[in-house]
Amino acid sequence: MDWDGYRLLLDLGYATLPRLLAHWPDGAVDAVVVTHEHLEAGGVALAYTGDTGPTPALAELGRDADLFIVEATDRDGETDRPTRNLLTSAEAGHWARRAGARRLMLTHFWPGNDRAASMAAAREEFGGEVLAAEEGLHVTLGDTGATTRQEPGHTAPVGSPQEDV
């Protein structure tokens, strides 16, 4: 958004920031907003966070979510940084468990990382169903029963059931 000389970017995650910055070749931006949401409708709760460090606020954000979508970057050396803005998969699992979420979906994987290992680390901390955000993944929430499926040509996320819906 460019308003009266003030430039604001809304980064919804999934690597949108570089694409948005391309609209302003000079790179001059006054603020970037990264969303963190807890949405409820019809008795179903969905929570999302991205690019955050470990904080008790994550447990509140994901409180009782049917699906808590959490970044699991697992960047080398992340836990040694003095200021954190990314989570490990194990930390994602830890905060989802503390939140009482029913399912955890990991997203924002660092390039080259082993997603199966990331999911295993999250599952060990979380103890519940862990999904990996993948293109073509459909997740059904609510009383109809929790189901996941992949579009044809995609593989099912490791550690989650693939069901016909």
Buried (B, 14 or more C-beta within 10 A) or exposed (E): EEEEEEBEBEBEBEEEBEEBBEEEEEEEBEEBEBEBEBEEEEEBBBBBBBBBBBBEEBBEBBBEBBBBBBBBBBBEEBBEEEEBBBBBBBBBBBBBBBBEBBBBBBBBBBEEBEBEEBBBBBBEBBEBBBBBBBEEBEBBBEEEEBBBBBEEEEEBBBBBEEEEE
